[in-house]
Amino acid sequence: MEMRESLYKAIDEDLTDRQKEMIQMYYFNDMVMEEIADKLGVTKGNVSITIKRGLNRIKRSKKIKKFL
């Protein structure tokens, strides 16, 4: 439970709005990258890069370091 709360806090506080939006669509709404790209008017590559950068920010977040 503590890990989940820390993860949500890291997502909320450490990501850009665009990263949050794409990560939510991909992981919580089960959308594929092509669907996200179409919906947001960007390329699939842009979605991939944005999600990867967001995940790297989460991994570096002090809020979840103790769980890794």
Steps between C-alpha positions, in 0.01 A plus 500: 500500500780743588677422174187566296441833674863599444473407133183705451662793681808476276279494190301798621791715617799403285361465148402759245132523415564334164692212661221449753238500228680247282599270786141502627367413156759227445509329840163581657272526196668214309541703184771408250751761386336539160165584664665754728682657206179528298307647790767759584605579144864393538711219360528156654873568548421813698270301726768237555768756586270694732397187690863385532607839632214497747593152624861610542385798706294271720797266548717794606236638735598509867145398582553145374877449531454291814283250310746438215 
